[in-house]
Amino acid sequence: MPKTKGRSAQRARTRQAILDGARKLLSDGKPVTVAAAAAETGISKATSYRYFSDADLLVAEAVLDIAVKPYDAVVSGATDLRGKLKAICLYFLDLALKNEPEFRQFLAASMRAWSAESRVAARGGRRVAMFHRALSEHDTGLSDDQKETLVCALSASTGMEALIALIDVAGASPAQARDVVGFMVDAMLDRTL
């Protein structure tokens, strides 16, 4: 398992470096391509295309990446694991609600970039990293498999995906969507913890 975690951390750093390169190009007023963004931080063209196959998706994610608060700011005030996990879920739902047009465009770009032949993860998974960090800070008694199941379940209950399911499909108001996300998190945590 430690080898996998090390590789995951390296992949996250490489992905972040490519995003940083894209932001630098954007701030310099230069055109953004996947290869140019990678070159800004010394990453090879071949490597960069394993992370981003589409410049539009790269630009959309680079812009959204700026808006995400760091973990410590998201969970500030939460003292226990339940509070941290709930804070993360509600933060990502609120972020999607606040930036709905941008997130919808990002989701559309993600969908266009997806292909059945290349199931490369086209998204950053910031909430996943935050859930893992929160779980690592507390002794839960859960196995690694149980933690992964919980992270997957929590990930599905928030963000743009939850916004679409709750507002577009179920017809909830933003306030109702927020209440439902809180309810889902409590139910999952009651079952798991």
N, C-alpha and C positions, 0 to 999 in steps of 0.2 A: 504493500500500500504506500509506503513512503516514496518509492520511486514514482508512482503515479501522481502523488501530490506534488513532487518536485517538477515533473513535466508539466502539470497543470499550471503551476506558478510561472514556469518559463513561458508557456503559451500565452498566459495572461500578460506577462511583461512585453512579449513580442507584439501582441495585438495592441496593447496600449501605446507602444512606440510608433506603430503605424498610424494610429489615431492622432498622436502628437504631431507626427510629420504632416498629416493632412491639415491639421489646425494651423501649423506654421505656414503652409502653402496658402491657405485661405487668408490668414492675416497679412501675408505679403502680397496678396492680390494675384497670385499665380494660379494657373489651371491645376486642378487636382486630378491626378491619375493614381492608380494603385501603386505603380512602380515609382512614381515621383515621390509619393508620400513615404514609401519605404526607404528610398534613397536618402531622404532627409535625415534619417536616423541610422543609416548604415546597414539596413536590412536588404537582403537580396531580393531581386524581382521574383524569383521562383518561390521563395518563402512567403513573400507578401501576398501572392495569389492563392496561397493555401488558406489565408485568413479572410481575404476580401476578393471576390471575383468581379466585383462591379464598383466602379468609381462613384456612382450615385449613392449606393448603399454606404460606402465609406464616408462620403460627405455628410449624409444624413446622420450617421452614427457619431461622427466627429462633433457635429453641432450639438447633438443630444448629450454627449458625454460630458460636456461642460456643465450642464444643468444639474447633474447628480451630485448631491452632497456626499461628503465622506462618511464612512460608517459611524465614527464617533459622534458626528452631528446628528445623524439619523436616530441613534439610540440614546442620545443624551436624555437624562431624566429617568430612563428605565433601569431598574436595579436588578431585576430578575430575568431569567431566560424568556418567560412568557411575555413580559413587557417588551423585551428587545425584539422578539420575533413579530409581535403584533405591530410594533412601531415600524419595522421594516415593511411589512405588508401594507400598512396604511400610508406610509411615505410613498411607496411606488404607485399606489392607486392615485393618491393626491397629485403626484408628479404627472401621471397620465392625464388626469382631469385638467390640470393647469395648462398643460402643453398639448392638448388633444390634437389640434391640426398637425403639429410637427410629428407627434407619435403616429398618427394615421398615415402620414407620408412615409415615415420610416418603416412602418409595418408593410405598406404597399411595396416599398423598395425591397424589403426582405422577401416578400412573396415572389416578386419578379426574379430575384436572384436565385431562388431555390430551384433545384432541378432533381429529378429522381436519380440521375446518374451521380450527382455530386451532393452528398448529404453533409457537406461541410457546415459546421455551425456558423451561421451568418450573423449571429448576434452576440453581444458582449456578456450577457448573463450577470450583470452587476448585482441583482438581487440574490442570485445563487451564492455568490462570494460572500455577501453579507450574512445570509442564513448560516453558511458554514462557519463563519467567524463567530457568530453568536453562539452556536452550538459548541465550538471549541473552547469557549470561555466558561463553560459550566459543566459540571459532572452530571450527566443525564442518565447514565446507566444503559444507554441505548447502544446497540451494536452499530457498526459502520453501515450495514445494510438498512437498519431502521432509520438511521440519520439520513441516508440518501433518500429513502422513501418520504420522510418528513420534508426534506428540502424540495423534492419534486412536487409534493402536494401543496406546500406553501407557495411555491413559484407559480403554480397554476391558478392560485386564488387571488392574484394581484396584478397590477400593471395594466397595460393596454388590453391584454387578452380578457381580463376580468371586466374591464370597462365595456368592451364590446358585448360580452355575454350578458352582463347585467343591465346595461343601458339600451343597447341596440336590440338585443334579443328579448330580454325579460321586461323591458320598458320601465326600469327603475329610474328614479331621480338620482342625481349625484349623491345626495345625502343618504338615500336608501341604499345605494351601492356601497357606500362607506360602512353603513351598519351591517350589511350582509357580509362584507369582507371580514369585519370584526367577528361576526357570528361564526363564519367558517373557520377562522383561525382558532377561536376558542374551542370549537368542536374538535378540530384536529389535535390540538394540544391536550384537551381533556382525554382523548383516546390514547394519545402517544405518551404523554408524560404522566 
